[in-house]
Each structure stands twice: as C-alpha cells, then as structure tokens.
Amino acid sequence: MDQALPVPMSHTSDPLLPAIDAPAVLRQLTRPQLHQVAHELREFLLHSVSRTGGHLSSNLGTVELTVALHHVFNTPHDRLVWDVGHQAYPHKILTGRREAMATLKKLGGISGFPRRCESAYDTFGVGHSSTSISAALGMAHAARLKGEQRRVVAVIGDGALTGGMAFEALNHGGYAGGAGVPDMLVILNDNDMSISPPVGALNGYLARLLSGKFYAAARAGAKSVLKHTPLYEFAKRVEEQTKGMVVPSTIFEAFGFNYVGPIDGHDLDALIPTLENLRDAKGPQFLHVVTKKGYGYHRAEVDPIGYHGPGTFDPAIGLKPAGAPGKQTFTQVFGQWLCDMAEVDPRLVGITPAMREGSGMVEFALRFPTRYHDVGIAEQHAVTFAAGLACEGLKPVVAIYSTFLQRGYDQLIHDVAIQNLPVVFALDRAGLVGADGATHAGAFDIAYLRCIPNISVLTPADENECRMALTAAFAQDHPVAVRYPRGAGVGVAVEPGLKALPWGQGEVRRRGQRLAILAFGTLLYPALKAAEALDATVANMRFAKPLDEALVLELARTHAGLVTIEEGSVQGGAGSAVMEVLAREGIAVPVLQLGLPDTFIEHGDVAQLHAQCGLDAGGIEAAVRQRFLVEAA
C-alpha cells in the first residue's frame, strides 16, 4: 500500500467494511468507527480499481463524503443523486455491491455509473454531467406533491457545474412560485481547489454555525421583524458581505439557496454535524465541500489526470511508463491533423467541451493557445460559439464525443445548419465504446445528422482515411461531421501531408459475385474478411451524406442483393439512406441492413459487443448466409 494512505484515527483489530452490506449499518457506527470505515473503504477502492481499471482519482476524493452522506441520511428513502458517476464507486461499495466491484464495466457486470435497474440506492441513472440538480429538484417536488417526508441530496462536481443545465436547475430550485421552494440540499464537490487556509478549522466552525438551527432561527426571526423596515436591506447586505469575506456565496444566495461552506470534504468531524444540520433545514440549501482528487494515494494526488481512468496497475508501483508506441489511435490521428492544419491555415480554431485529453487536443492547446478554447461542460455553448466564429470568417473545429453532441442538437440545427456555416465536427467515440456502455456509445450520430439539411457526414474506414476525411471536411464551406471510433484501427500507416478524400466518392475494395457489401466506417475490415468466405463485392462507402448514389446504383444493378454495414443505429442510419435511393429509383433489390440493434448496448469489451451484435466477421458472414441462403464453402 502506498505510504500516503492516511491512517485512521482509531483502528480496531477487526475490519468493519466486510460487515457493511447496506448503509443502515453505517448509521449504527460511532465516529471513530466511521473513520476506520473510511480508511478501509479507500484501501479497498484502490486495490479493486487497480485490478479492474476504472475511474480512480475522483472516487478516492469522495470517500469521506460518501460515508458521511449514508451515515446522516436515511438512504434509499432519502434520495441521493450523483452527477456523472465518476465519483460514485464508494457509494456502490457501501450499498451492497462490494463483491460485484470485481465485475466493474465487464460484460454482464456492474456499471461504472449509477443505474436505477442495478440498485434501489441508485436513484437516478447518469453517464454525462450537470443533471443531478435537475433530477433532485424533480424528486423534491414529487415528495411535496405526494406528501412524503424525505430529503433529497444532489452531489455535483465543480466541473459539472460549468454545464448550463446545472444553473438552470439552481435558478428554478430557489424560485418560490406557486409550487413553493422544496427542501433539498445541493453539495458542490469542489475537487479542483486546493485545501487552503480558508478551509481550515475556523471555516469548518463557520460552516457548522451557518448550517445550525440557532443561526437559521435567528435569521428567520430577524427577517420577519425587519422585513418592512429600512433596516431589512441593510441587514441583508451585512449578512451577504460577512459570508462573502470567507466564502464565494453571493451567486448561490442570489439563486435563493442558503450557502454553507466551504468545508473540508475529508474531515468527517466537520462533515457529519454540518450535514445533520442541513438535513433538518427547510428550503433549498447549498453546501460547498472541498476535496482532493486522488486523496490518500500519493501517485493519484500528484497525477489526477493520469489516474482519472487508468487500466489495471499495481498500487505499490503505480502506472507503468508508456512502452513502445503501438498503433495510432483515431484520437491521436485527429490531434496530429489539427496541429498540422493549424500550421498552414491561421483561420483554424479548436474547441472542446472539457475533453482536451480525451479528444487529443493537448498538443494543440500548447502550440496554439490563442486558438484553443475549452468551454467547459457546455456542449450547447460550444456549438453556438463555433457558429459565431464561423460568421466572422474563421474555421472552427469542434472536437466532441458523438454522444455528447446530442446535447447541442438544437444549436446544431438552428445556429449552424440553417445558416450553413463551415464548422467541422470531429466526432470521437462514434459507435460502441466498450466499458462506459450505453451512455457513452456513439450509436445515433449518422441517423440524427443525415436528416439535417446542409450537413455532410463522413465515415472513414481507417486511420489514414480519417486524416484525409478531416482535410476534406475542413475544405468545405458548409458544416461537416467526421465520425471515428475510440481506440486504434487496423494499423494502416498515416500518410504525411494534407491530402483530402475525393468528395462524395466511395470505392470498390473487392470484386466478387452475386452480393455486394456496402461498408460505412471501420466495419469495412471485418466486412472484407467475411466477403472472402462469401466471395462478395465490398465497397468502402466513406460518406453517409452525401451518399455516393452512382456507386449504390451500379452495385444494385449488377448484384442480386446488397448488404449495408455500419456501427450505428440501423433505424435511420446509412443503410436507410441506401434504401431511400433504391426506392426513389424504383430498383427492387433485396437489402440486408446490419448495424446496432434497436436497444441500448450494455458495457463490455468492444470485441465482445461487436460479436454480440453480429458485427464481427463471423457475425456478418452468418447474417448474410441466413438472409441470402449462401451455401457454406
């Protein structure tokens, strides 16, 4: 165990964590015992994630907060809503899933995020950020309408608070309309700020004081007495400025929340009494908790990004240094292309909604800082911000995960497409993403993009085509999306230079008999393998929109049947585009559409998921034989 793991204040010879199969057990423990549980929980979490991989830094930072929440609140009757889920592993461990952590993110195992179908303690399913306050507010109002006595707590990170949806919820939460303001608690888990002197003993004392019944009663009494006198506004300003001397409370008070904090999120002796006070407080409450990512494991503390979502590793050694470079990932291809294009075109501006590392923009941010914009977890703003840049003659490139662009869909239509602005959308994580499951899979982008006028959709088959597709997209004077998957391709060498794909043209990669397979994207390669057994023609379509209609019609007229393959939703996808062309031209040829089925795909290894969906070479061959009765060789 790393030397930095904190020693509990009181440690008995008998471990406590194995006996905790539900939070009710926590509520029976003494304060020294809770310190011991926190120590054991952090130790278990570190060793568990080191064996399975998963999110580590953020979860190490919420150990004490999770223990305190389940100790103070009567979960699951009291609702606890997590944001994103990167911080919810301790919650899973304390709510009966300790042993199941060995199956984390594996096919058939537990999810890396809260899921309602997994546990009664997972009150709201999440995968993306900034949703917790809205969901908790809905639950709090539901309790009022149903006459149920329950508390509702939303835990949101400082990064998630950059999402506009969080502020929309805060604005609604403090509004005393006809429905009245609810009794709810929002906890800001601030893990970006260091625990500086203001967050010490004095501030912990002030947090407990400001959350206590005496202060609340005195505040309410003074408000009642002074409300209709000239002293009311003066007293209100004094209170705000007094709080403001030690805390950044003004904005949350303006939303109608009673602000408490900041408080040390690793200090159970400060957390528990403060939460107890806030549990009994009326109206919307806001608690600012300061934690440290990776807390208790020194390597994660000094490198929280590296340990954000590590694979397996030895805690005693830490992450292994990168070995010899393997195949380039599509993300790396994009990052290199972005820098190369920026070198030759000063109009290029790079935009990311808080995914610099994930989208491969680290080098670009260092080399072109004045042309790099991380807008926070604010996808809607990212899209309209890009539109504003494009209106002034610049060439914005928005690097965004396929699933996250869904949040900016309205802006994509109204602010980019209707105005036909030349914005390039680099859609990372298109298709299945594996361990992160349905919330992160890019299953719908072809379907939701190709129905929008003015937008083109490119589906490169490999790393080299990805670079060429990005170059072709950047040259256009209208919006273009280039979709590519997570991870590496087949290892095709990436050519230097900025050569573009021929616009709107596919290519025949194999000539065969009777059947033609039209592949969109990286499934070209398993399609080619299946075609060898089937002796089928294979076309690398490259474009979902504009579709190479001439190639589609030529193949339809010279083959007895067509097969379309895409790593996206079959409903409304590229295969549907092929069918539309055939229907319009009155060509009656049988078509088999292969792609992601009409269901949300669970987490698991990508290769396993491809096989499960019939999108590996064997599955493609079997589906084609079944549909077209092709005899096995």
SULDA-V986259 format. One record per backbone hydrogen bond with DSSP energy under -1.0 kcal/mol. CO is the residue of the C=O (numbers start at 0). NH is the residue of the N-H. E is the energy in kcal/mol with one decimal. If there is no record, write none. Layout:
co | nh | e
CO | NH | E
CO | NH | E
This chain:
co | nh | e
1 | 4 | -1.7
15 | 18 | -1.4
16 | 19 | -2.0
18 | 20 | -1.1
21 | 24 | -1.7
22 | 26 | -1.5
24 | 27 | -1.5
25 | 28 | -1.6
29 | 33 | -2.1
30 | 34 | -1.9
31 | 35 | -1.8
32 | 36 | -2.5
33 | 37 | -2.4
34 | 38 | -2.0
35 | 39 | -2.6
36 | 40 | -3.0
37 | 41 | -2.3
38 | 42 | -2.0
39 | 43 | -2.8
40 | 44 | -2.7
41 | 45 | -2.3
42 | 46 | -2.0
43 | 47 | -2.7
44 | 48 | -2.6
45 | 49 | -1.8
47 | 51 | -1.4
48 | 52 | -3.1
49 | 312 | -2.1
55 | 59 | -2.6
56 | 60 | -1.2
56 | 293 | -3.0
58 | 61 | -1.3
61 | 65 | -2.4
62 | 66 | -2.3
63 | 67 | -2.7
64 | 68 | -2.5
65 | 69 | -2.4
66 | 70 | -1.6
67 | 71 | -2.4
68 | 72 | -2.7
72 | 74 | -1.8
73 | 77 | -2.8
78 | 152 | -3.0
80 | 154 | -2.8
82 | 84 | -3.2
84 | 87 | -1.6
87 | 91 | -2.0
88 | 92 | -2.5
89 | 93 | -2.2
91 | 96 | -1.6
97 | 100 | -1.1
98 | 101 | -1.4
99 | 102 | -2.2
100 | 103 | -1.5
102 | 105 | -2.4
105 | 108 | -2.9
109 | 104 | -3.0
113 | 125 | -1.5
114 | 117 | -1.5
114 | 118 | -1.2
118 | 121 | -1.1
120 | 122 | -1.4
130 | 134 | -2.3
131 | 135 | -2.8
132 | 136 | -2.5
133 | 137 | -2.1
134 | 138 | -2.1
135 | 139 | -2.5
136 | 140 | -2.4
137 | 141 | -2.0
138 | 142 | -2.1
139 | 143 | -1.7
140 | 144 | -2.4
141 | 145 | -2.1
142 | 147 | -2.5
147 | 149 | -1.1
150 | 78 | -2.2
151 | 184 | -2.5
152 | 80 | -3.2
153 | 186 | -3.5
154 | 82 | -1.1
155 | 188 | -3.0
156 | 160 | -1.5
158 | 161 | -1.6
159 | 162 | -1.7
162 | 165 | -1.2
163 | 167 | -2.1
164 | 168 | -2.0
165 | 169 | -2.1
166 | 170 | -2.5
167 | 171 | -1.7
168 | 172 | -3.1
169 | 173 | -1.6
171 | 174 | -1.6
174 | 176 | -1.5
176 | 179 | -1.2
183 | 284 | -2.8
184 | 153 | -2.7
185 | 286 | -2.9
186 | 155 | -2.9
187 | 189 | -1.2
187 | 288 | -2.8
188 | 157 | -1.3
188 | 190 | -1.1
189 | 290 | -1.8
193 | 195 | -1.6
195 | 198 | -2.5
196 | 199 | -1.0
199 | 203 | -2.4
200 | 204 | -2.2
201 | 205 | -2.5
202 | 206 | -2.5
203 | 207 | -2.1
204 | 208 | -2.4
205 | 209 | -3.2
206 | 210 | -1.3
208 | 211 | -1.0
211 | 215 | -2.1
212 | 216 | -3.1
213 | 217 | -2.9
214 | 218 | -2.8
215 | 219 | -2.5
216 | 220 | -2.8
217 | 221 | -2.6
218 | 222 | -2.2
219 | 223 | -2.1
220 | 224 | -2.3
221 | 225 | -2.8
222 | 226 | -1.4
225 | 228 | -2.4
228 | 231 | -1.7
230 | 234 | -2.9
231 | 235 | -2.4
232 | 236 | -2.2
233 | 237 | -2.2
234 | 238 | -2.5
235 | 239 | -2.3
236 | 240 | -2.6
237 | 241 | -2.5
238 | 242 | -2.4
239 | 243 | -2.6
242 | 245 | -1.7
242 | 246 | -2.2
246 | 248 | -1.5
248 | 252 | -2.4
249 | 253 | -2.3
250 | 254 | -1.1
251 | 256 | -2.2
252 | 255 | -1.4
257 | 285 | -2.7
259 | 287 | -2.8
262 | 289 | -3.0
263 | 266 | -1.5
266 | 269 | -1.3
266 | 270 | -2.8
267 | 271 | -2.4
269 | 273 | -1.4
270 | 274 | -2.8
271 | 275 | -2.4
272 | 276 | -2.1
273 | 277 | -2.3
274 | 278 | -2.4
275 | 279 | -1.0
283 | 257 | -2.2
284 | 185 | -2.6
285 | 259 | -2.8
286 | 187 | -2.8
287 | 262 | -2.0
288 | 189 | -3.3
289 | 264 | -3.1
291 | 294 | -1.8
293 | 296 | -2.3
296 | 299 | -1.0
296 | 300 | -1.9
297 | 301 | -2.2
298 | 302 | -1.1
302 | 306 | -1.8
304 | 307 | -1.5
306 | 56 | -2.0
307 | 55 | -1.4
309 | 53 | -2.2
313 | 316 | -1.5
313 | 317 | -3.8
328 | 332 | -2.1
329 | 333 | -2.4
330 | 334 | -2.4
331 | 335 | -2.4
332 | 336 | -2.4
333 | 337 | -2.8
334 | 338 | -1.6
335 | 339 | -2.5
336 | 340 | -3.1
337 | 341 | -2.1
338 | 342 | -1.6
339 | 343 | -1.0
340 | 344 | -1.8
344 | 347 | -1.6
346 | 394 | -2.4
348 | 396 | -2.9
349 | 372 | -2.1
350 | 398 | -2.8
351 | 353 | -1.4
351 | 374 | -1.9
354 | 358 | -2.2
355 | 360 | -3.0
356 | 359 | -1.4
360 | 364 | -2.5
361 | 365 | -1.7
362 | 366 | -2.6
363 | 367 | -2.9
367 | 370 | -1.7
370 | 349 | -2.7
372 | 351 | -2.4
375 | 377 | -2.7
377 | 381 | -2.3
378 | 382 | -1.9
379 | 383 | -2.0
380 | 384 | -3.1
381 | 385 | -1.9
382 | 386 | -1.8
383 | 387 | -2.2
384 | 388 | -2.0
385 | 389 | -2.5
386 | 390 | -2.0
388 | 391 | -1.0
388 | 393 | -1.9
389 | 392 | -1.8
394 | 348 | -1.5
395 | 423 | -2.3
396 | 350 | -2.4
397 | 425 | -2.4
399 | 427 | -1.4
400 | 404 | -1.6
403 | 406 | -1.3
404 | 407 | -1.4
405 | 408 | -1.3
407 | 411 | -2.4
408 | 412 | -2.0
409 | 413 | -2.9
410 | 414 | -2.0
410 | 415 | -1.2
411 | 416 | -2.6
412 | 417 | -2.5
415 | 420 | -2.1
416 | 419 | -1.2
420 | 422 | -2.1
422 | 479 | -2.1
423 | 397 | -3.1
424 | 481 | -2.7
425 | 399 | -2.1
425 | 427 | -1.2
426 | 483 | -2.4
427 | 401 | -2.8
430 | 441 | -3.0
433 | 436 | -1.6
436 | 439 | -1.4
436 | 440 | -1.1
440 | 442 | -1.2
441 | 430 | -2.6
442 | 568 | -3.4
443 | 447 | -2.8
444 | 448 | -1.8
445 | 449 | -2.3
448 | 451 | -2.0
451 | 454 | -1.2
455 | 480 | -2.7
456 | 543 | -2.2
456 | 544 | -1.8
457 | 482 | -2.3
458 | 520 | -1.1
461 | 465 | -2.0
462 | 466 | -1.7
463 | 467 | -2.0
464 | 468 | -2.8
465 | 469 | -2.3
466 | 470 | -1.9
467 | 471 | -2.3
467 | 500 | -1.4
468 | 472 | -2.5
469 | 473 | -2.3
470 | 474 | -1.2
472 | 475 | -1.3
478 | 455 | -1.7
479 | 424 | -2.9
480 | 457 | -2.9
481 | 426 | -2.6
483 | 429 | -2.4
486 | 329 | -2.4
501 | 504 | -1.7
506 | 539 | -3.1
509 | 537 | -2.4
512 | 514 | -3.3
513 | 559 | -2.4
513 | 560 | -1.1
514 | 536 | -2.8
515 | 562 | -2.4
516 | 538 | -3.2
517 | 564 | -2.3
518 | 540 | -2.5
520 | 523 | -1.6
521 | 524 | -1.2
522 | 526 | -1.8
523 | 527 | -2.3
524 | 528 | -1.8
525 | 529 | -2.4
526 | 530 | -2.4
527 | 531 | -1.2
529 | 533 | -1.6
530 | 534 | -2.0
530 | 535 | -1.4
534 | 512 | -3.2
536 | 516 | -3.5
537 | 508 | -2.6
537 | 509 | -1.6
538 | 518 | -2.8
539 | 506 | -2.0
540 | 542 | -2.2
541 | 458 | -3.8
544 | 456 | -3.2
546 | 548 | -2.0
547 | 551 | -2.0
548 | 552 | -2.8
549 | 553 | -2.1
550 | 554 | -2.4
551 | 555 | -2.3
552 | 556 | -2.0
560 | 515 | -1.9
561 | 591 | -2.6
562 | 517 | -3.8
563 | 593 | -3.2
564 | 519 | -2.5
565 | 567 | -1.1
567 | 595 | -2.8
569 | 572 | -1.4
572 | 576 | -1.4
573 | 577 | -1.8
574 | 578 | -2.2
575 | 579 | -2.2
576 | 580 | -1.7
577 | 581 | -2.2
578 | 582 | -2.6
579 | 583 | -2.3
580 | 584 | -2.0
581 | 586 | -2.5
586 | 588 | -1.1
589 | 561 | -2.7
591 | 563 | -2.6
593 | 565 | -1.3
595 | 569 | -1.8
596 | 598 | -2.5
604 | 608 | -2.4
605 | 609 | -2.8
606 | 610 | -2.1
607 | 611 | -2.5
608 | 612 | -2.1
609 | 614 | -3.4
610 | 613 | -1.1
615 | 619 | -2.7
616 | 620 | -2.4
617 | 621 | -2.4
618 | 622 | -2.3
619 | 623 | -2.3
620 | 624 | -2.4
621 | 625 | -2.3
622 | 626 | -2.1
623 | 627 | -2.8
624 | 628 | -1.7
